[in-house]
Structure formats: structure tokens, C-alpha cells
């Protein structure tokens, strides 16, 4: 299962490109109400948390392309701002705390290497407040801003981080 997750994370941009372009095409060509997309985002938020933004959203695709063009990282903080106007990001971000699937840490096997924190864009923005492995810090996976890119889980060298029910 760990290899499958790592392969999916490695291909996340391609998955986002295909799903985002498909959603855009289907909704514009068949005049489907945006309410159906909102409902799908809320249902996916209940199950998986805020996966919609980084795995499915057409606007998320545009933001990822923009971020990849800027190598010095200044535009990376913009990724959070486009979500302010998105009701799917509001609902699914709020549902991160209640979703069935969560990012979990096995403290017995964690070697405190910090590789997960280095990959997490939320920890990068507020390293004192958030950490995936440090005690007495907030866990980014429960935060509104976590979009479940799952890079933290994929980079964990011994599988101490998992994404499961």
C-alpha cells in the first residue's frame, strides 16, 4: 500500500491535470450546475479531507502551474489565497478535522528525522506552530489549509506517517 501511495503522490500533478481538465470540460460542455461540483467537494471532504484542491480542482491546476514557473518560491504563498473565494475549499478544509481518512503518526517507529516537515508547505509557513512529528504542536493534516498532497507521507523513510481511517 505504501508503494501505491508513493506512486500516486509522484504522479499527483498528472492526476490533477487530467482530473482538472476533465472537470472543466464536462462542466462547460454539458452545462452542469456548479452545485454538483460543490456537493462532490463536500462529500470528498467528509471522506478524505481537503483533497479536492490538490488532486482534482481545475483552479488548483492553474495555481500549480504558476507555482512551478516560479522557482524562488515567492508565489508559493499565493496557493493559499486563491482558496479564499472557493466554497469547496471552505467546506473541505473545515472537514479536515472530521474526515474519515487522516494523516497519522506512529510515534513508536518515528525516528524524528524531520523529512515530513521539510516537505509540508504548512509547516514551512508556520514552523513553530505546526509539525507532523514534534509533540505539543498542531498537526498540519487537521488544519484548514492542508490540501492532502500527501508528500509528507510519501517522504517518510520508515512509514511512520500513514493516510488511513
N, C-alpha and C positions, 0 to 999 in steps of 0.2 A: 504494500500500500504506500509506503514511503517513497518508493521509486516512481510510482504513478503520480503522486503529488508533486514530486520534484520535476518530473517531465511536464506536467501541466503548468507549473509555475514558470518553467523555462520557456514554454510556448504561450504564456499569458497574453503577450502583445498580439500574436497571431489570432488567438481566440477572440480577443477584444475586437480586432479589425474585422474578422468575419461576422461575429455576432452584432457588432455596432452597425456595420454596413447593411446587414440583412434587416435589422430592425428599422433602420432609416428607410430602406427601400420598401419594405412591406407596409409600413405605416403611411408613407407618402403615396404609394401607388394604389393602395386599396382603401384609402381614406378611413383608416381605423381610428377610432376615438383615442385621444391621449389618456383617457381614464383607464383604458385597458392596460396601458403601459404602467400607469401608476399602481394599479392593482397587482400586476405581476411583480413590480418592485417591492411592494409591501409584503406579498406572500414570500418572495425570495428572502426578504429581510427577516421574516419570522423564522425561517428555516436556517438560513446560512449567515445572517447578519448583513452587513453592508457590502455585499459582493457585486451589486449591480454596477457601481461606478467604475470599478477596475476590470471587470470581466465582460460587461455587456453593453454599456451605455455609449451611444454614438458621440455624445459630447465628451465623455471620458476619453474616447479615441482621439478626438481633436486635441484635447489637453495633453495626452501622452505624446502625440506627435510634436506639439510645441515644446514640451519639456525635453524631448530627445534632441531638438535642434539647439538647445542652449546648454552647452557643456559646462559652463561655470556655475550652474546651479541657482542663479538668481530667479529664474522663472519657476522653479520647483514649488515655491510657496504659493504661487498662483493656483496650483492644483486644488487647494482648499477653497479658494474664493469663488470659483465657478459653481461650487456646490450650494452656495448661499441662496441662489434662486431656484434650486431644484427640489420640488416636493418629494421626489423619490429618495434623494439624499437625506432629507429631513427625517422621513419615516424610517428608512432602513438604518440610518445612523443611530437614531433613538433605539431601534430594536436590537442593536449590537449587545446591549445588556441582557436581553431576554431571548435571543435566538437559540435555537436548538444546538447548532454547531458553534463551538468556541475554540479559541486558541488556548491550549492548556499546557502547563509546565509540570514535568515530573521532577520535583526538587531532589529526589534521591539520585537520579542519574545526571543531573545538570552539573557541568564542570565549571560554570561561571566564566566561560571564555569571552562572552560579550558579542559573539558573532551576530546573534539575533538583533541586538540593539543597534549594531552598526548598519544593518540592512533596513531597519524600521524608520520610515520618514517621520513618524510621530515622535519617536524618541529623539530624532535629530533636531526637531523643532523645540522640544522641551525636555532635555536630558535629565534635569533634576527632578521633574515631576513624574516622568514615565520610565518604566523599564520592564522588559519581559521576564527578567530573572532576578533582579535585586529585590530583596524584601522591603516592605514599607514604602513601596512606590505604587502608583496607579498602573494598571495593566493596559497597554495601548489597545488591545483587542476588544476591550469593553468600551472604549472611548467612541464618541460620536464620529470622530474624524477617521477612524480606522476603516479602510476600504477593503480589507481582507485580501490584499495582494498575495499574502502568504509567503513572501520572500523570507521572512523570519523563520518560518517552519522549515522551509526548504534548505536553508543555510545551516541549520543546527547540526553540528558534526556527529552527534551520537543519538539523535532522535528524541531528545528530552522535550522538545516542543512538538505538539500534535494539534491537529484541527479535527475535532470529533465531537460527538454528542456527549 
